[in-house]
Amino acid sequence: MKTDAELQQDVMNELKWEPTIEAAEIGVAVKDGVVTLSGYVDSYVKKWAAERAAARVFGVRTVTEAIQVRLPNSINRSDEDIARAVANVLEWNVLVPHDRIKVKVQDGLITLSGELDRWYEKHAAEEAVRYMMGVVRFNNQITVKPTVKPQDVKDKIESAFRRNALLDSRRITVETRGSWVILSGSVRS
C-alpha cells in the first residue's frame, strides 16, 4: 500500500506525462488515497485530462477537483455563439441523433439532456462537445434507454458465439436478469 506522499508523487508524475496539460498548473493533494486537484487551466479539455490522468494512477481511490477554467480573452465566446456551435457540431456528427438532444449553455457551462437508445450515441455527443473552444464546464445529463429486450440481447450473443469458430459456445451460458446479461462457463484461454 502506497503512502499519501508516494501517491501524490505518482499523480504528479502522471500529470507530467499527459501531453495536453501543463503539470505546473495543477496542484495535487492526497489524503487517505483521495486525490484533490487544484489550480487554473485555460480550457475545459485540460481540466478533464488532468482528472482522467489522476484517476488512472494505481492506488487512487477517488479524485476530487477544484480546478478552475480561465479562458484567455482570445477564446472567450458568448453563450449564444457556443450554443450555435454545439448545435452545429451535434448535427454534423453522424453518430449523434441531434434531434433528440437538448442543449443549454449558461456562462460557458454546456448541459446536454435528452433520451437516446444507445450508449455510444451519448458518448459521441459528449466527445463532440468536450473539445469545443469556449467551454468552461460540461454536464452530460443524457439518459440511455435501450429499445432492445434482454431476451433479444441474449439470443444475439448466443448467435455470435456460435458463429465464432474460436469459441466453444457449448461451454458458455448466457443469462439475462433485468437489464443485466451474465456470461458464465469456461473457455480455453
C-alpha positions in Angstrom: 0.0 0.0 0.0 1.4 3.4 -1.0 1.7 6.3 1.4 -0.1 9.5 0.5 3.2 11.1 -0.3 4.1 8.3 -2.7 0.7 8.6 -4.3 1.0 12.3 -4.6 4.3 11.9 -6.4 2.9 9.3 -8.7 0.0 11.6 -9.6 2.3 14.5 -10.3 4.5 12.2 -12.5 1.4 11.1 -14.4 0.4 14.7 -14.9 3.8 15.4 -16.4 3.3 12.6 -18.9 -0.1 13.9 -20.0 0.7 15.9 -23.2 -2.5 18.1 -23.2 -1.7 19.8 -19.9 1.0 21.8 -18.1 1.6 19.8 -14.9 2.8 23.0 -13.2 -0.7 24.5 -13.5 -2.2 21.6 -11.3 -1.8 21.3 -7.6 -2.0 17.8 -6.1 -3.0 17.0 -2.5 -3.6 13.5 -1.2 -5.2 12.2 2.0 -6.1 8.6 2.6 -5.9 7.9 -1.2 -8.3 10.7 -2.1 -6.6 13.0 -4.6 -7.6 16.6 -4.8 -6.6 18.6 -7.9 -6.5 22.4 -7.8 -5.2 25.2 -10.0 -6.2 27.1 -13.1 -6.2 26.0 -16.7 -7.1 27.7 -19.9 -9.5 25.1 -21.3 -12.1 22.6 -20.2 -10.2 19.8 -22.0 -7.1 20.4 -19.8 -9.3 20.1 -16.7 -10.9 16.9 -18.0 -7.4 15.5 -19.0 -6.0 16.2 -15.5 -8.9 14.4 -13.8 -8.5 11.4 -16.1 -4.7 11.3 -15.6 -5.0 11.3 -11.8 -7.8 8.7 -11.8 -5.7 6.2 -13.8 -2.9 6.1 -11.2 -2.8 2.9 -9.3 -3.8 3.4 -5.6 -6.0 6.4 -6.2 -9.4 5.8 -4.5 -11.1 8.8 -5.9 -10.4 12.2 -7.4 -12.0 15.5 -6.3 -11.2 18.6 -8.2 -11.1 22.3 -7.7 -9.5 23.2 -11.0 -10.9 26.4 -12.5 -11.1 27.1 -16.2 -10.0 30.7 -17.0 -10.3 31.3 -20.7 -7.9 33.7 -22.4 -9.7 36.7 -23.9 -8.9 35.5 -27.3 -11.2 32.4 -26.9 -13.9 33.9 -24.8 -17.2 33.3 -26.6 -20.7 34.3 -25.8 -23.2 31.7 -24.7 -25.1 32.2 -27.9 -22.0 31.5 -30.0 -21.2 28.4 -28.0 -24.9 27.2 -28.3 -24.9 27.7 -32.1 -21.6 25.9 -32.4 -22.8 23.0 -30.2 -26.0 22.6 -32.3 -23.9 22.5 -35.5 -21.3 20.1 -34.2 -24.1 17.7 -33.0 -26.0 18.0 -36.3 -22.9 17.3 -38.3 -21.9 14.2 -36.3 -23.3 11.1 -38.0 -23.3 9.1 -34.7 -25.5 11.6 -32.8 -29.3 11.8 -33.2 -29.1 15.5 -32.7 -32.9 16.0 -32.9 -33.2 14.1 -29.6 -30.7 16.2 -27.6 -31.4 19.4 -25.8 -28.6 21.9 -25.4 -28.3 24.6 -22.7 -25.4 27.0 -22.4 -25.0 29.3 -19.4 -21.8 31.1 -18.5 -19.7 28.6 -20.6 -21.4 25.6 -18.9 -22.8 23.3 -21.6 -25.5 20.9 -20.4 -26.8 18.2 -22.8 -30.0 16.4 -21.9 -32.5 14.1 -23.7 -33.0 10.4 -24.1 -31.1 8.2 -26.5 -31.2 4.5 -27.4 -27.5 3.7 -27.2 -24.6 4.5 -25.0 -22.3 5.2 -28.0 -24.6 8.0 -29.1 -24.3 9.6 -25.7 -20.6 9.2 -25.8 -20.3 10.6 -29.3 -22.3 13.7 -28.3 -20.0 14.2 -25.3 -16.9 13.7 -27.4 -18.1 16.2 -30.0 -18.8 18.9 -27.4 -15.9 18.4 -24.9 -13.2 19.8 -27.2 -15.0 23.0 -28.3 -13.4 26.3 -27.8 -15.0 28.5 -25.1 -16.3 25.6 -22.9 -15.7 26.2 -19.2 -17.7 23.3 -17.8 -19.6 20.4 -19.2 -22.5 18.3 -17.9 -23.9 15.3 -19.8 -27.4 14.6 -18.5 -28.4 12.4 -21.5 -30.1 9.2 -20.4 -29.8 6.0 -22.3 -32.9 3.9 -22.5 -32.2 0.9 -24.8 -35.1 -0.2 -27.0 -33.9 -3.9 -27.2 -35.3 -6.5 -24.9 -32.9 -8.6 -22.7 -34.0 -11.8 -24.5 -33.1 -10.3 -27.9 -29.6 -9.5 -26.5 -29.2 -13.0 -25.1 -30.2 -14.5 -28.5 -27.8 -12.3 -30.4 -24.9 -13.0 -28.1 -25.5 -16.8 -28.3 -25.7 -16.5 -32.1 -22.4 -14.6 -32.2 -20.8 -17.2 -30.1 -22.0 -19.9 -32.5 -20.5 -18.0 -35.5 -17.1 -17.6 -33.8 -15.0 -20.7 -34.5 -12.6 -19.8 -31.7 -15.2 -20.1 -29.0 -16.7 -23.4 -27.8 -20.2 -21.9 -27.4 -21.5 -25.1 -25.6 -19.3 -24.2 -22.6 -20.7 -20.7 -22.3 -24.1 -19.9 -20.7 -25.8 -16.6 -21.5 -28.4 -15.5 -18.9 -30.4 -12.3 -18.5 -31.6 -10.7 -15.3 -33.5 -7.5 -15.9 -31.1 -5.3 -17.9 -28.0 -7.4 -17.0 -26.5 -10.0 -19.3 -24.4 -12.6 -17.4 -21.9 -14.9 -19.2 -20.7 -17.9 -17.3 -18.7 -21.1 -18.2 -15.2 -21.8 -19.2 -13.0 -21.0 -22.2 -9.7 -22.4 -23.3 -7.7 -19.2 -22.7 
